[in-house]
Amino acid sequence: MIKHLDKRLVKLLLTLKQYLLSTRRECITASSVAICVLVLRSLGLLQSLEWAVLDQSFQLRATEAPEERIAIVAIDEAFLRQSGSWPIPDGIIADVLQKLNAYKPRAIGLNIYRDLKVEPGHENLVAAYQSIPNLIGIELLSNKKNVNVSPPPELSRLNQVGFNNVLLDTDGKVRRSLLYWHIENRAHESFALKLAKLYLQPEGIEPKRAASNPKYLQLGKAVFPRFQPNDGAYVGADNRGYQILSNFPKLACRNPLSEICGFRKVSMQAVLADQVPKEWISDRIVLIGSTAPSLQDFVLIPYSSRLVGTVKPISGIELQAYFVSELIRAALQGRPLLTVWPEPVEWLWVFGWAYIGAAVSWRVRRFSSSVFSIALFCCVLAGSAYMTFLFGLWIPLVPALLSFSGSAVAITLQVAQMQEELKRSKEFLHQVINTIADPIFVKNEKHQLIVLNEAYCQLIGYSKEMLLEKSDYDFFPKHEADVFRRQDDLVFKSQQAQEHEEEFTDASGRTYLISTKRSLHKDGAGNLFLVGVIRDITKRKLLEEELKRTAAQLFRSNHELKLQEDRLRYLAYHDALTGLPNRKFFSEQLRESIEWAKNHNLLLGLLFIDLDGFKQVNDTLGHEIGDRLLIAIGQRLSNCLRGSDTVSRFGGDEFTVILRAIPRVEVATKVAEKILVTITEPIVLDGHITKVSASIGISVYPTDTQDYETLIKQADTAMYRAKHLGKNRYEFA
């Protein structure tokens, strides 16, 4: 199992290596452009563009239903003129609070600084503070004491105060909100969070630590991710306190002529005159604040920008209403919050689009097609960024667009340079190869024929105009084109010259045998060319085949002659009837055996055997039975001897045995006794029981003689003596 996985891993790594080599240009270009874009982004040079794109995304999305949970009591210019002073006297504020509290709202937010007494009516205001438990006042926090604005002391003691600090980006817009801020180890809650908590309490929703990350706040269905200094387009932003990116709701306007869209607005005069319907206030959040232009309490948010027309700021009380609405909608309805990717993921996103831009421009070489493809991918990128924004994810569109377009432009310039260099290279190659007699072709990386000489055109039988910009599959049979493609790929991948023998069918259907040497070349712009030089080897191959056939025939003839020679030799040295060595073979073997025994100082035994009673069998049962008897006797003699001994048919019914390398004379005696016993056993031939015996004469070298002929005569004489002495016996010389 592990071995199998290792093989798969090696194969995967090799495939990846080949892919990286084939896409090296795109990877290098994409990486260079992406790094430049990320450096620009890290320096903050893209921050304003990314904010502008984010604002435009806010403005393009569909409107949401007006916020029914929040009502704004506005201090407008008309009321300021009626009251005749600013700040508004405490008595008027107290009357407004008491009248609103009578309608039983869930929370009242007083977005007016009341750190100092404004007579008349201060005691009434203090009484209102103490009698309204769901009233939240404001304070302005700062690490510098002279910048702070203290809350009303009575509300501070009751812990009914929230800070209303606003975070401004460098372009003057609000895109973040604060939930908590610690000053001197004391935690402070924002004005919007205080009001949202009061509204959510009857729904059974309390703030708690998120299960996914204990450092994050969870309210109902929403977990609020904490803003980091480099989130989204921000570069080194101040992230003091608990900040979040604000996903401002785009609320539909109740009245196109109203200066405040999305929230129900009533004037302070209407509240004092009891002209406000109860259902507008009851069980809702009521925010009291200024909308008068003369008080200059205005800020910019993403909806403030306009493609056409002037910038439209919103009042501070409306900004707080947006913050409260965002918190409540997220907690109750699970409305998406604005989140970002971790930085490494954003880097991969930018690198990915840089590679896509490089790959598209590299593979789509035609200018019109390239422009269309780039425009299409830009639309896909912008659409993807907008769709993810609708689900609360702010992804880096501007860096991705810059990296994509930068890579596309860089590759386009390289392609233009390569095409110009390719044109010059093709002209040069055409001039060079036309001076060579061998057929030559040049292909590009797409396996298209781009340069040919006249010899190649004559060989294939097509004009140059028909062949250029075409592949092998357009002119050759598929099985031939497959071979050509494999060999081309081998050269492109290995970048080593290769020579291969192939079949080649011309326009008339005639097939040649060719040898093609392929090699890879590169011009100054990096264009790769596969140059192939062809040699027609048809005649040489035919001659080689003819030589092979001739050699095969000679081999068969030699083999037959050898077999015939072996057969003749066998016939010359073997008895035709029994297959045993004959007298000639016996004589040669005896001479060699005597010489070997002499050199090694060993004994050699010679046995002459003559059959007793064979003539009678031959005369009574016929020559055929006699021949079969001789064959059987020869087999029995062979079975009695060692592999190093030799039995021969000397002639007629006479046999000889050469016993090589015997240690003593008694060995010859034992062999003779074994032969006598074996031969005397009956032999059944065609139903006839035949029985013969043998007379054996034995001579021993060098005991009896050292002469070859004398050794034979002595054994022959001893054999005749055995016959005279009664047969079926052996005698020594």
C-alpha positions in Angstrom: 0.0 0.0 0.0 2.8 2.5 1.0 4.8 1.5 -2.1 1.7 2.2 -4.3 1.2 5.6 -2.7 4.9 6.4 -3.2 4.6 5.7 -6.9 1.5 7.8 -7.2 3.3 10.7 -5.3 6.3 10.4 -7.6 4.1 10.5 -10.6 2.2 13.5 -9.3 5.4 15.4 -8.6 6.7 14.6 -12.1 3.5 15.8 -13.6 3.6 19.0 -11.5 7.2 19.6 -12.6 6.4 19.2 -16.3 3.4 21.6 -15.8 5.6 24.2 -14.1 8.2 24.0 -16.8 5.5 24.4 -19.5 4.0 27.4 -17.7 7.2 28.9 -16.5 6.7 32.2 -18.4 3.2 32.7 -17.1 4.2 31.9 -13.5 7.2 34.2 -13.5 5.2 37.1 -15.0 2.2 36.6 -12.7 4.4 36.4 -9.6 6.3 39.6 -10.6 3.1 41.5 -11.2 1.3 40.2 -8.1 4.3 41.1 -5.9 4.3 44.6 -7.3 0.6 45.0 -6.7 0.9 43.7 -3.1 3.8 46.0 -2.4 1.7 49.0 -3.7 -1.2 47.8 -1.5 1.0 47.4 1.6 2.2 51.0 1.1 -1.5 52.1 1.2 -1.5 53.4 -2.4 -4.5 51.4 -3.3 -6.5 52.2 -0.2 -8.6 55.0 -1.6 -9.5 53.0 -4.8 -10.6 50.0 -2.7 -12.7 52.2 -0.5 -14.3 53.8 -3.5 -15.1 50.3 -5.0 -16.5 49.3 -1.6 -18.7 52.4 -1.5 -20.0 51.7 -5.0 -20.9 48.2 -4.0 -23.0 49.6 -1.1 -24.8 51.9 -3.5 -25.4 49.2 -6.2 -27.1 46.7 -4.0 -30.8 46.4 -3.6 -32.7 48.4 -1.0 -34.0 46.8 2.2 -37.3 47.4 3.9 -37.5 50.6 6.0 -36.4 50.2 9.7 -39.7 50.0 11.7 -37.9 49.5 15.0 -36.3 52.9 15.2 -37.8 56.4 15.3 -35.8 59.6 15.3 -36.9 62.7 17.2 -35.1 65.5 15.3 -33.9 68.9 16.6 -34.2 70.8 13.3 -33.7 74.4 12.4 -37.4 75.3 13.0 -37.2 74.1 16.6 -34.0 75.9 17.2 -35.6 79.2 16.0 -38.7 78.4 18.2 -36.6 77.7 21.3 -34.4 80.7 20.7 -31.3 79.2 22.3 -28.7 76.4 22.1 -28.1 74.3 24.0 -31.8 73.6 24.6 -32.9 74.2 28.2 -33.0 71.2 30.4 -36.7 71.7 31.1 -37.6 71.2 27.4 -35.5 68.0 27.2 -37.2 66.8 30.4 -40.7 67.4 28.9 -39.7 65.5 25.7 -38.4 62.6 27.6 -41.5 62.3 29.8 -43.9 62.5 26.8 -41.9 59.8 25.0 -41.7 57.6 28.0 -45.5 57.7 28.3 -45.7 55.8 25.0 -43.5 53.0 26.5 -40.7 52.6 24.0 -38.2 49.8 24.6 -35.3 52.3 24.7 -34.7 56.0 24.5 -31.3 57.3 23.2 -30.4 60.9 24.0 -27.7 61.8 21.5 -27.1 65.3 23.0 -24.2 66.2 25.3 -25.7 67.2 28.7 -22.6 67.5 30.9 -23.5 71.0 32.1 -26.7 72.5 33.5 -28.9 74.5 31.2 -31.5 76.3 33.2 -34.4 76.5 33.5 -35.7 73.0 34.3 -32.5 71.2 35.4 -34.3 69.6 38.4 -37.0 68.3 36.1 -34.4 66.7 33.8 -32.7 65.0 36.8 -36.0 63.7 37.8 -36.6 62.4 34.3 -33.2 60.7 34.3 -34.0 58.9 37.5 -37.5 57.8 36.5 -36.7 56.4 33.0 -34.7 53.2 33.4 -34.4 52.6 29.6 -32.9 56.0 28.9 -29.3 56.0 27.5 -27.2 59.2 27.4 -23.9 59.8 25.6 -20.3 60.7 26.4 -17.3 61.4 24.3 -14.2 59.3 25.2 -10.6 60.1 24.7 -7.3 59.3 26.3 -6.7 63.1 26.6 -8.7 64.6 29.5 -9.3 68.0 27.8 -11.0 66.3 24.9 -13.5 64.2 26.9 -17.1 65.2 27.1 -18.6 63.8 30.4 -22.0 62.2 30.6 -24.8 63.4 32.8 -23.7 62.4 36.4 -27.1 60.9 37.2 -27.1 58.6 34.1 -23.4 57.7 34.8 -24.3 56.5 38.3 -27.1 54.4 36.8 -24.8 53.0 34.1 -27.1 54.4 31.4 -24.4 55.9 29.3 -22.8 54.9 26.0 -20.0 56.6 24.1 -20.7 58.0 20.6 -17.2 58.3 19.3 -17.0 58.1 15.5 -14.1 56.4 13.6 -13.2 58.4 10.4 -11.1 57.0 7.6 -8.5 59.2 6.0 -11.0 60.2 3.3 -13.4 61.4 6.0 -15.9 58.6 5.8 -17.3 56.3 8.4 -16.9 52.6 7.6 -16.3 51.2 11.0 -18.1 51.3 14.4 -16.9 50.8 18.0 -18.7 48.4 20.3 -16.3 48.6 23.3 -13.5 50.8 24.5 -11.2 50.3 27.5 -9.8 53.4 29.2 -7.8 53.1 32.4 -8.8 49.4 32.6 -12.5 50.3 32.6 -14.8 48.9 29.9 -17.1 51.3 28.1 -20.0 50.3 25.8 -21.0 52.3 22.7 -24.3 54.2 22.5 -25.6 51.9 19.7 -24.7 48.7 21.6 -26.4 49.9 24.8 -29.6 50.7 22.9 -29.5 47.4 20.9 -29.1 45.4 24.2 -32.1 47.1 25.7 -34.2 46.3 22.6 -33.0 42.6 22.5 -33.5 41.9 26.2 -37.3 41.1 25.8 -36.3 38.7 22.9 -34.1 36.8 25.4 -30.9 37.8 23.7 -27.9 38.7 25.9 -24.3 39.4 24.9 -22.0 36.4 25.3 -18.6 35.1 24.1 -18.8 33.4 20.7 -18.3 29.6 20.7 -16.1 29.8 17.6 -13.8 32.4 19.1 -14.1 33.5 22.7 -12.5 36.9 21.8 -15.6 37.7 19.7 -18.9 39.0 20.8 -22.1 37.1 19.9 -25.6 38.6 19.9 -28.3 36.2 19.0 -27.6 34.9 15.5 -24.6 37.1 14.9 -20.9 36.8 15.8 -19.1 40.1 15.4 -15.5 39.6 14.1 -13.0 42.1 15.5 -11.4 44.5 13.1 -7.6 44.1 12.6 -5.2 46.8 11.3 -4.8 45.3 7.8 -8.3 44.0 7.2 -9.5 44.5 3.7 -8.0 47.7 2.1 -6.8 49.1 5.4 -3.1 49.4 6.0 -1.9 49.8 9.6 -5.2 51.2 10.7 -5.8 52.1 14.4 -7.9 49.2 15.8 -8.1 50.4 19.4 -11.2 49.1 21.3 -13.6 46.5 19.8 -14.2 47.7 16.2 -16.2 46.1 13.5 -16.6 46.8 9.8 -20.0 48.3 9.3 -22.3 46.7 6.8 -24.7 49.7 6.5 -28.2 48.6 5.5 -29.6 50.3 2.4 -33.0 51.3 3.6 -35.8 52.3 1.3 -37.1 55.8 1.7 -40.5 56.4 3.2 -40.7 59.7 1.5 -38.4 60.7 -1.4 -38.6 64.3 -0.2 -37.5 63.4 3.4 -34.0 64.4 4.5 -33.8 61.1 6.4 -34.4 57.8 4.5 -35.2 54.5 6.0 -36.0 55.7 9.5 -39.3 57.3 10.8 -38.6 60.9 11.7 -40.7 63.2 13.9 -39.9 66.7 15.0 -39.4 67.7 18.6 -42.2 70.3 18.2 -44.6 67.4 17.3 -43.6 65.5 20.4 -44.2 68.5 22.7 -47.5 69.1 21.0 -48.6 65.5 21.4 -48.9 65.1 17.6 -47.0 61.8 17.3 -49.0 58.6 16.9 -48.4 56.2 19.8 -47.6 53.2 17.5 -44.6 55.1 16.1 -43.0 55.2 19.5 -44.4 52.2 21.5 -42.1 49.2 21.8 -39.5 50.9 19.6 -36.1 52.6 20.0 -36.4 56.4 20.0 -33.3 58.4 19.2 -33.2 62.1 20.0 -30.6 64.2 18.2 -29.8 67.1 16.0 -30.5 67.3 12.2 -30.1 71.1 12.0 -27.4 72.1 9.5 -26.3 75.0 11.7 -25.1 72.6 14.4 -22.8 70.9 11.9 -23.3 67.4 13.3 -22.9 65.5 10.0 -20.7 62.7 8.7 -20.1 60.8 5.5 -20.9 57.1 5.0 -20.6 54.9 1.8 -24.1 56.0 0.7 -23.0 59.7 0.9 -21.1 59.5 -2.4 -22.9 60.0 -5.7 -21.8 59.2 -9.2 -23.9 62.1 -10.3 -24.6 65.0 -8.1 -23.2 66.3 -4.8 -22.0 64.4 -1.8 -24.9 63.9 0.7 -23.8 63.7 4.4 -26.0 62.3 7.1 -26.6 63.6 10.6 -24.9 62.1 13.6 -28.3 60.8 15.0 -28.9 59.1 11.7 -25.5 57.5 11.8 -26.3 56.1 15.3 -29.6 54.8 13.9 -27.6 52.9 11.2 -25.4 51.4 13.8 -28.3 50.3 16.0 -30.2 48.9 13.0 -27.2 46.9 11.9 -26.8 45.3 15.3 -30.4 44.4 15.7 -30.9 43.0 12.2 -27.8 40.8 12.6 -28.9 39.5 16.0 -32.5 38.8 15.1 -32.4 38.0 11.4 -28.9 36.8 10.9 -28.2 39.6 8.4 -24.6 39.2 7.2 -21.9 41.3 8.8 -19.0 42.6 6.7 -16.0 40.3 6.9 -12.7 39.8 5.1 -10.4 37.0 4.2 -7.1 36.4 6.1 -4.2 38.1 4.5 -2.6 34.9 3.1 -5.9 34.0 1.4 -6.0 37.5 -0.1 -2.5 37.1 -1.4 -3.4 33.8 -3.0 -6.4 35.5 -4.6 -4.2 38.2 -6.1 -1.7 35.7 -7.3 -4.4 33.5 -8.8 -5.9 36.4 -10.8 -2.4 37.4 -11.9 -1.8 33.9 -13.2 -5.2 33.9 -15.0 -4.4 37.1 -16.7 -1.0 35.8 -17.9 -2.5 32.4 -18.9 -5.4 33.9 -20.9 -3.1 36.3 -22.8 -0.6 33.6 -23.4 -3.1 31.1 -24.8 -5.3 33.6 -26.7 -2.8 35.2 -29.1 -5.2 37.0 -31.4 -5.6 40.6 -30.4 -9.4 40.7 -30.7 -9.9 37.4 -28.9 -7.5 38.5 -26.2 -9.3 41.8 -25.6 -12.7 40.0 -25.4 -11.3 37.3 -23.0 -9.7 40.0 -20.8 -13.0 42.0 -20.7 -14.9 38.8 -20.0 -12.7 37.8 -17.1 -12.8 41.4 -15.7 -16.6 41.1 -15.7 -16.4 37.7 -14.0 -14.0 39.1 -11.3 -16.1 42.2 -10.7 -19.3 40.1 -10.6 -17.7 37.6 -8.1 -16.6 40.5 -5.8 -20.1 42.0 -5.9 -21.8 38.7 -5.3 -19.6 37.9 -2.3 -20.2 41.4 -1.0 -23.9 40.7 -1.0 -23.2 37.8 1.4 -21.1 40.0 3.6 -17.6 39.2 2.3 -15.3 42.1 1.2 -12.7 40.7 -1.1 -9.9 42.7 -2.8 -11.3 43.6 -6.2 -8.9 46.4 -7.1 -5.6 44.5 -6.4 -7.0 41.5 -8.3 -8.0 43.6 -11.3 -4.6 45.3 -11.3 -2.8 42.0 -11.1 -5.0 40.4 -13.7 -4.7 43.3 -16.2 -1.0 43.9 -15.4 -0.2 40.3 -16.1 -2.3 40.4 -19.3 -0.6 43.5 -20.5 2.9 42.1 -19.7 2.2 38.8 -21.5 0.7 40.7 -24.4 3.8 42.7 -24.8 5.9 39.6 -24.5 3.7 37.9 -27.1 4.1 40.9 -29.4 7.9 40.8 -29.0 7.9 37.0 -29.6 5.8 37.3 -32.7 8.1 39.9 -34.1 11.1 37.8 -33.3 9.2 34.7 -34.6 8.7 36.5 -37.9 12.4 37.3 -38.2 13.4 33.7 -37.1 11.0 32.2 -39.7 12.5 34.3 -42.5 16.0 33.3 -41.4 15.2 29.6 -41.1 13.5 29.6 -44.5 16.6 31.1 -46.1 18.8 28.5 -44.4 16.9 25.3 -44.9 16.1 26.0 -48.6 19.9 25.5 -49.3 19.8 22.0 -47.9 18.8 19.0 -50.1 17.2 16.9 -47.4 13.6 17.5 -46.6 13.3 19.8 -43.5 10.3 21.0 -41.5 10.0 23.4 -38.5 7.1 23.3 -36.0 6.1 25.5 -33.2 5.0 24.5 -29.7 1.4 23.9 -31.0 2.8 21.3 -33.4 2.0 23.5 -36.4 4.3 23.6 -39.5 5.7 27.1 -39.7 8.7 26.7 -42.0 9.3 24.2 -44.8 11.9 23.8 -47.5 11.1 22.8 -51.1 12.5 19.2 -50.6 9.9 18.6 -47.9 7.1 19.9 -50.1 8.2 17.6 -53.0 8.4 14.6 -50.7 4.9 15.0 -49.3 3.4 16.2 -52.6 1.6 19.3 -51.2 2.3 22.9 -51.8 3.8 25.0 -49.1 0.7 27.2 -48.8 -1.4 24.2 -48.0 1.0 22.9 -45.3 1.8 26.0 -43.4 0.0 26.5 -40.0 -1.3 22.9 -40.3 -0.6 19.9 -38.1 0.4 16.3 -39.1 -3.2 15.2 -38.5 -4.4 17.3 -41.5 -2.3 15.3 -44.0 -1.2 12.0 -42.7 -3.1 8.8 -41.6 -3.9 8.9 -37.9 -1.5 6.1 -36.9 1.4 7.9 -38.6 0.4 11.3 -37.1 0.2 9.7 -33.6 3.8 8.5 -34.0 4.9 11.9 -35.2 3.1 13.6 -32.2 4.7 11.3 -29.7 8.2 11.9 -31.0 7.6 15.7 -31.1 6.4 15.7 -27.5 9.4 13.6 -26.4 11.7 16.3 -27.8 9.7 19.2 -26.3 9.7 17.6 -22.9 13.3 16.3 -22.8 14.8 19.1 -24.8 17.2 16.6 -26.2 17.7 15.7 -29.9 16.1 12.4 -31.0 16.3 10.3 -34.1 13.5 7.9 -35.0 12.5 5.7 -37.9 9.0 6.1 -39.2 6.5 5.5 -42.0 5.6 8.5 -44.2 2.7 8.5 -46.6 2.7 11.2 -49.4 -0.2 12.8 -51.1 -0.5 10.1 -53.7 -0.7 7.3 -51.1 2.8 6.1 -51.5 4.5 5.0 -48.2 8.2 5.7 -47.5 10.4 4.6 -44.7 12.2 7.6 -43.3 14.6 8.5 -40.5 13.8 11.8 -38.8 16.2 13.6 -36.6 14.4 16.1 -34.3 16.0 18.9 -32.3 14.8 21.9 -30.3 15.9 25.5 -30.9 15.1 28.8 -29.2 15.3 32.3 -30.6 16.2 35.5 -28.7 12.5 36.0 -27.6 12.2 32.5 -26.1 10.2 31.0 -29.0 10.8 27.3 -29.2 11.1 25.6 -32.6 11.2 21.9 -33.4 13.4 21.3 -36.4 13.1 18.0 -38.2 15.5 16.7 -40.9 14.3 13.7 -42.9 16.3 11.0 -44.8 14.5 8.6 -47.1 15.7 5.2 -46.0 13.2 3.1 -48.1 15.9 1.6 -50.4 18.3 1.0 -47.5 15.5 -0.8 -45.5 14.6 -2.9 -48.5 18.3 -3.9 -48.9 18.5 -4.6 -45.2 15.4 -6.8 -45.5 16.9 -8.6 -48.5 20.1 -9.2 -46.6 18.2 -10.5 -43.6 16.3 -12.9 -45.8 19.6 -14.1 -47.4 21.2 -14.5 -44.1 18.2 -16.5 -42.8 18.4 -18.7 -45.9 22.1 -19.3 -45.4 21.5 -20.1 -41.8 18.9 -22.7 -42.7 21.2 -24.2 -45.3 24.1 -24.3 -42.9 21.8 -25.9 -40.3 20.7 -28.5 -42.7 24.3 -29.2 -43.8 25.3 -29.5 -40.2 22.4 -31.9 -39.5 23.4 -34.0 -42.6 27.0 -33.9 -41.5 26.1 -35.1 -38.0 23.9 -37.8 -39.4 26.8 -39.0 -41.7 29.2 -38.9 -38.8 26.7 -40.9 -36.7 26.3 -43.5 -39.4 30.1 -43.7 -39.8 30.7 -44.4 -36.2 27.6 -46.3 -35.2 26.1 -49.6 -35.9 23.0 -49.3 -38.1 21.1 -52.1 -36.3 21.8 -51.6 -32.6 22.8 -47.9 -32.6 25.9 -48.8 -30.6 29.3 -47.5 -31.6 30.8 -49.6 -34.4 34.3 -51.1 -34.8 35.8 -47.8 -36.2 34.5 -45.8 -33.3 35.8 -48.5 -30.9 39.3 -48.4 -32.4 39.5 -44.6 -32.0 38.1 -44.7 -28.5 40.4 -47.4 -27.4 43.5 -45.5 -28.6 42.4 -42.3 -26.8 41.5 -44.3 -23.7 44.9 -46.0 -23.6 46.7 -42.6 -24.0 44.6 -41.1 -21.2 45.3 -44.1 -18.9 48.9 -43.8 -19.6 49.0 -40.1 -18.8 47.1 -40.6 -15.5 48.8 -43.9 -14.5 45.5 -45.8 -14.4 44.3 -49.3 -15.5 42.1 -49.9 -18.5 40.0 -53.0 -19.1 39.0 -54.4 -22.5 36.2 -57.1 -22.7 35.6 -59.1 -25.9 32.1 -60.7 -25.8 30.7 -63.4 -28.1 27.2 -64.6 -27.8 26.6 -68.4 -27.3 23.6 -69.9 -29.1 22.9 -66.9 -31.3 23.3 -68.8 -34.5 20.7 -71.4 -33.5 18.2 -68.5 -32.7 19.0 -66.9 -36.1 18.6 -70.2 -38.0 15.4 -71.4 -36.3 13.5 -68.1 -35.7 14.7 -66.1 -38.6 17.0 -63.2 -39.2 14.4 -60.6 -38.0 14.2 -62.2 -34.6 18.0 -62.4 -34.6 18.3 -58.7 -35.3 15.9 -57.8 -32.5 17.8 -60.1 -30.2 21.0 -58.2 -31.0 19.3 -54.9 -30.3 18.0 -56.2 -26.9 21.5 -57.5 -26.0 23.0 -54.1 -26.9 20.6 -52.3 -24.5 21.3 -54.7 -21.7 25.1 -54.2 -22.1 24.7 -50.4 -22.0 22.6 -50.7 -18.8 25.4 -52.7 -17.1 28.1 -50.1 -17.6 29.1 -46.7 -16.1 28.6 -43.5 -18.1 32.3 -43.3 -18.8 32.5 -46.9 -20.3 32.0 -47.7 -23.9 30.2 -50.7 -25.4 30.5 -51.3 -29.2 29.3 -53.9 -31.7 32.5 -55.3 -33.1 30.7 -57.3 -35.8 28.1 -60.1 -36.1 27.3 -61.3 -32.6 30.5 -59.9 -31.1 30.6 -56.9 -28.7 33.5 -55.0 -27.0 33.5 -53.1 -23.8 36.1 -50.5 -22.8 36.4 -50.0 -19.0 38.1 -46.7 -18.4 40.0 -45.7 -15.3 39.5 -48.8 -13.2 41.4 -48.8 -9.9 42.1 -52.6 -9.9 41.6 -55.7 -12.0 38.8 -57.0 -9.8 36.5 -54.3 -11.2 36.7 -55.9 -14.6 35.8 -59.2 -13.0 32.7 -57.8 -11.4 31.6 -56.1 -14.7 32.0 -59.4 -16.6 30.0 -61.3 -14.0 27.2 -58.7 -14.2 27.2 -59.0 -18.0 26.9 -62.8 -17.9 24.0 -62.7 -15.5 22.2 -60.0 -17.5 22.6 -61.7 -20.9 21.5 -65.1 -19.7 18.1 -63.7 -18.7 15.4 -64.9 -21.2 14.1 -62.5 -23.8 10.6 -62.8 -25.2 10.3 -61.8 -28.9 7.0 -62.2 -30.8 5.9 -64.9 -28.3 9.1 -66.8 -28.6 11.3 -67.2 -25.5 14.9 -66.9 -26.5 17.9 -67.5 -24.3 21.6 -67.0 -25.0 24.8 -66.7 -23.0 28.2 -65.1 -23.6 31.8 -65.9 -23.6 34.0 -63.0 -22.4 37.7 -62.4 -22.9 39.4 -59.8 -20.7 42.8 -58.0 -21.2 44.1 -55.2 -19.0 46.3 -52.2 -19.8 49.2 -52.0 -18.9 49.2 -55.2 -16.8 48.9 -57.5 -19.9 50.4 -55.2 -22.5 50.9 -51.6 -23.4 50.4 -52.1 -27.1 47.0 -51.3 -28.7 46.8 -54.2 -31.1 48.3 -56.7 -28.7 45.6 -55.7 -26.1 42.8 -56.5 -28.6 44.4 -59.8 -29.7 44.8 -60.9 -26.0 41.2 -60.2 -25.2 40.1 -62.0 -28.4 42.2 -65.0 -27.5 40.9 -65.1 -24.0 37.3 -65.0 -25.3 37.9 -68.1 -27.5 39.5 -69.8 -24.6 36.3 -69.2 -22.6 34.2 -70.8 -25.4 36.4 -73.9 -25.4 36.2 -74.2 -21.7 32.4 -74.4 -21.7 31.0 -71.0 -22.6 29.0 -68.7 -20.4 32.1 -67.6 -18.6 35.0 -65.2 -18.8 38.8 -65.6 -19.0 41.7 -63.2 -18.6 44.5 -63.0 -21.1 
